[in-house]
Amino acid sequence: MSKKQRESEEKYDILGTYDDTPKIASRNPSGTRTKKKISRKKKYFIRNFVVIVFAVILALTGSGFIYYYKTIDSLNYNETGDFDETGDFNADGRKNINKYDSDIKNGSLNMHVEDGKLLNDPMVLNVMLFGADKNDGTSQRSDTMIMLSIDNRHKKLKLTSFMRDLWVYIPEYGYSKLNHSYAYGGPKLAIETIEQNFGINIDRYAIVDFSSFRAIIDILGGIDLNLTAEEIDYINWQCWKNNQVETRHELTDSPGIVHLNGRQALWYARDRGDEEEGFAGSDFDRTQRQRILLRTLANNMKSASLTDIVSIVDQIGPLITTNLKKNEITTLVANSLTYLSYNMVEYRLPTDGNYDAAWHYGMATLDIVDWDAERKDFAIFVYEELVTDALEGYMTYDME
């Protein structure tokens, strides 16, 4: 081997990676410069050992990925072209190019709904969660509509409840209650309705029906919730009334922390009182209970490992219908422990003081009084300081 070839070979370390750092020469007792050398036999042994270790790691990792992608396949992916979608996510959960071309300039969001654009921040992922009668994405009723915002900019998880009785404009149908949009056109129309009325870009959705909800809670081992005496009685009454149990008082717990199975937790999430049966309550109370339940589930998951989360996804996947893509679910699961460390905050539309109880065509409705204020306050909740004060009238447009 020539001197030039030997010098070239010595510039690579034992892992086969190029090392361009200066070589430090040592001196022997006589004062002459010598180079430290690793015997060829030892060098080959180290290289072979490293190769074997890497091969084992790759084999184990490969098996993990095969299992993981099998897990992802368990979800019911809705690829029906429901609505124009944003691009895929980056490895840290941020969105790529957005369909509405809304950008951030000078540290604030540009809002131009009148030009057909919606508010969007690539570091905020908005996912609509629908609780529906059926979990097939068809036109069924959905009295549960919650937007989960994963805000990577502010390190927060944000829950926004949309009241089902909101009086809104439904594209191609005119004015009606918000939950009618899902009945008319499934998640596609429901999302278009929310986007058009409130100006916030929604990226994806997930649907769970009653039976799926019960099964998911049972898979998670039930849930512990802080209940009042009336809430306990309401759950007992509904289970007995609907012939799900043989006794009127299945739960005998005192007010406080009560462990609920899936069936019982569903009645808690659906509890909005019943005047005829003597139970006080409203849909405002129901949406609050739904947020409490989601917040409790999130808090319970904080102690889970990534392996635990993958296992849970594997079990509950077949119970959920979503238009999240495989690579997006992979990203979300890979970053799930980070997201679970975020602080969770809550919001509800309409906000207190900005709605009137009304009647339209024999239906009890909630009419927003000041739409500009409602849209702006909602935008501030989702995007925070990116929303500027110069927004008066920014969403006044002809919805028809």
N, C-alpha and C positions, 0 to 999 in steps of 0.2 A: 504494500500500500504506500502510495506516495506521501510525502510530508504534508502536502496541501490537503489530501483526502483525510489524513488523520486529524489535522487541525479542524477541518470542517465537521467531522464526526463528533469531536469533543465539544462542539458548541451545542449539542443536544443533551438534555439531562436524561436520567434513567427512565423517566416516564415517556420518553419520546416526544417531549414538548420542547419547542425552541427556546433557548435561554440566551438573551442578548445582553445580560448583565455582565459587567467587566469581571474577568477572572482575577482572583487574588492569588498572587504567587507567594510561595513560602520559601524559606531559605534553609539549607542544610548547615550543619556545624561548620563546614568549610567556607560558608558565605556565598556559595553559588546558588542561583535560582533554580528550583525544581518544581514540577507540577505534581499535585496529588493525583494518584491514579487508582481506579477501581479495577480489580482483576476482571478479566473477561468472563470467567466462570461465575463470579459473584454477581456481575452485572446481568448476565443472562438469567441467573436465579431470581434476582429482584424483578426483572421484567416479566418473567413467566408468572411469578407470584402475583404481581399486579394484574396481569391479564386474567388470571384465574379468579381473583377477587371481583374484578369488573364483570366477568362473565356471570358469576353468581348473582351479583346485584342486578344485572340486566335481566337475568332469568326471573328473579323474584319480582322485579318491577314490571316485567312484561306480563307475568301472571296477574299482577294487581291491575294492570290496565285492561286486560281481557275481562276480568271480573267487573271492573268499573264500567266499561262500555256496555257490558251485558246489563248492568244496573241501569244505565242511562236508557237503554232500549226498553226498559219496563214502563217508562212514562208514555202516556197517550199524547203523541205529538199531533197537533192539528195543523196540517199543511194545506189548508183549503184556500189560502190567499185571502184571508179575512180582511186585511187592510194593509196599506203600504207600511212596510216595516223599516226600522232603522238598520244600520249595518251591524255587524257582529261586535263583540266586546273585545277589548284588549285583555291581556293577562291579569291586570289588576282590577278588572271589572268596569273600566271606563268604556263608553261607547265610541265607536268610530264615526264616520261621516253620517250625518243625520239627514233624513228626507226633507226636513223643513228648512234646512240651510240657515237656521238661527245660529248666530255666533256670539261670541263674547268680545266686546270691544271696550277698551279703556276700563276694564274691570267690572262691567255691568252688562246685563242682558238687553238685547234689542227686542222690543215687543212690537210686532206688526201683524196682529191677527187680522186686521182689515185687509192685509195684503195676502192672506191665505197662509201665514206662517204661525207657528205655535212656539211657546216658550220651551226652550230646551237647553240643558247644560250637559255636555258629554260626560261629566263626572257624577251625574245623578241619573239613576235608573228607576223609572216609574213602571211598576207592575200592578195591573188591576187584578184584585182577588174577588171572584164572584162565588157566592153561595147560591146554587141553583137547585131547582126541583130535580133536574136530571143532569148527568155529567157527560153529555154528548155534544155540547156546543150548539145544539139546535135552539129554536125559539121557545124557551121555557121561562118561567118566572124566576126573578133573582131579586130578593129583598135584601140581600147582603152585597154591598158594593164598597170595597175598601181599597184604596190605593196605597201600596207599599212603595216608599221611595228609599232606595239605598243611596244615601248621600255620601259619596267618597270625598267630597270637598270639605264637608264640615264634620265628617265622622259621626253620622247620625242615621238611625233608622226612623222613618217618619210614616205614621199611619194616618190616613185621611178617610173618614167615613162620609159617604154620600147618602143623605136621607132619601129613602125610596119615594117619598111624596113630593120631592122638589118639582116645581112647575117649570119645565124647560122646553126648549124647542128641539124637536126630534127631526133630523133631516128627512125630507120627503113625506113626513107624517104630520108636521105641524106641532102645536103645543100640546103637551100632555105630561103625565107624571113620569119621573125619571125611570122607574122600574119598568114602565111600558116599553122603553127602548129595547131592553133585553128580550121581552116577550115578542116584539115585532121582528127583531133581527139578530138575536143572540149577541155574543160578545162584540162582534163587528160593529153593529149599530149602537150598542151601549157605549163603546169607546168613542165612536165618532160623535155621539151626542155630548159626552163629557168634554171632549176636546173642543168642540165648537162653542159650547156654552161658557167654558171656563178658561180656554186658551192655553192649557197645559198639555204638552206632548206626552202621550202614554206609549211606552215601548213594547210591552208584552202583557200577557194575561195568564191567569191560571183559574181553573174551574173545579170546584168540589161540590158534590151533591150531598143530600142528607145521609144516605147510606155510607158514602165514602168518608164523610166527616166522622161518623160514629166509629168506623173501622180505624181511621187514623188515630183517634184518641186512644182506642183500645190497644193499638200497636205500640203506642208510646207509654203504655202502662197506666192510662188514666191521667187525671189532672187534679191537683189540689187548689181549690178556690175558696176565697173568703166570702161566705154566704150569710145573708140575713135569714131570719126565721121565715119571712114571707117567700123568699127565693127558694128555700128548701121545700116549703109547702107547695109552691107552684110546680116545681119539678115532680114532686110526688103525685100531685093531682093530674098533670099531663100524662105521666107514665101510666097511671091507673085508668084515666079516662080513655086513652087510646089502646087499652087492652094489652099493654106491654108488660104489665106485672099483675099479680093477683091480689096484692094488698094496696090499700090507699096510702099507707105510710111506709114506703120502702126505706127511705132515708130516715133514720132516727137520731141523727146527729143534732147537737145543739148549735146555735149560731156561732160562726167562726170558720176555721179552716175545715173544709169537707172534701173528702176524696170522691170524685165522680168518675164513672165509666163513660164510654162514648155516648151511650143512649141518654144518660142524664146530662152530660155536658151539652148535648145538642139542644135540649129543652132550656138549659140556662142561656145558651146563645140566642134562642128564639123568644125569650121571655120579654114581652112588652106589656104585660099585665092583661087582665080580662075583667072589665067592669061587671059583667053579668055574673061572674063567679066570685066577685069580691076581691080581685087582685088589682092593686094600683100599678100604674106604669104607662109607658108610652114608647114610641119608636126611638125617641132620644135615649131612653134608658137601655133599650135593646142594643143600639149601636155602641153605647159605652161598654156594655157587657162583652160585646164581641171584641172590642179593643183590649179589654182586660184579659180576655182569654188568650189572645194572640201575644200580648206582652208576657203573660205567665209562661206560655210555651217557649218563647224566646229565652226567658230567664232560665228555664229548666235546661235548655240546650247549651247554656254557656259552659257547663261542666263536661260536656261531651267531647270525645276525641274525634279526629277526622275519620278514623275507622268507624266509630259509632255513627257518624253522620252518613257515611256512605252506606252503611247497613240499613239505616232508617230510610234513606232514599230508595234503596232496593225494595223495601217492603211497601212503602206508600206510593211508589211510582205509578203502579197500575190504577191507582185510585184518583189520579189527577189528570186533567186534560189541560194542555198548555201549548202555546206557540213558541216557547223558548226552544232554541235549537240545541242539539247535543253539545256542541262546543261551548255554548253559552252556559248550559247547566254545569258542564265541567268546570268552567271558570268560577261560577257561583259557589259550587261545592268546594273547590280548592281554596277559595277565599272566605269560606263560611265562618271560620273561627275569628277572622278579623271583623267581619260584619257583626257577629254576635257580641263583640266587645264594644260596639258603638252604643251610645246613649239612645234610648227610644223615646220619641216625643209624639204627641197625638194632636189631631185636628178634626173638626167636623164642619160639614157644609149642609145647611146654612149656619152661619155663626150667630151667636146670641145677639139679639137686638137688631138684626138686619133681615127679618122675615115677618110675614103676616100669615096667620092661619086663614085659609080661604076655602071657597067651594067653587069648583068648575065642573059643570055637567054632572052634578050630583056626586062629585069626588072631593074628599077632604084633601087639601093641598097645602104646601108651604111655598109662598110666593116671596122671592127675594126682593127687598125694597130698593137697594142701591147696588146694581150689578157691577158698576165700575169699582166700588169699594170692595165688594166681595171678591172680585177677580184679583184685584191688587193685593189684598190681604192674603189670599190663597197663594199667590205667586211668591210673596215674601216668606211665607211659611216653608215653601218647597225650596226656593233658591236664595233666600236670606239677603245678604248685602249686595248681591248681584242685581237686585231689583232697585231701580232708582226712584226718586220722588217725582220725576217728570213724566208721569204716566196717566194723568187725568184724561179720560176719554180714549185711552189707548186701545180699548176693545169695543168701542161702539161701532157696530156694523149691522147691516141688514141681514139678519139670520134667514129670512125667507127668500 
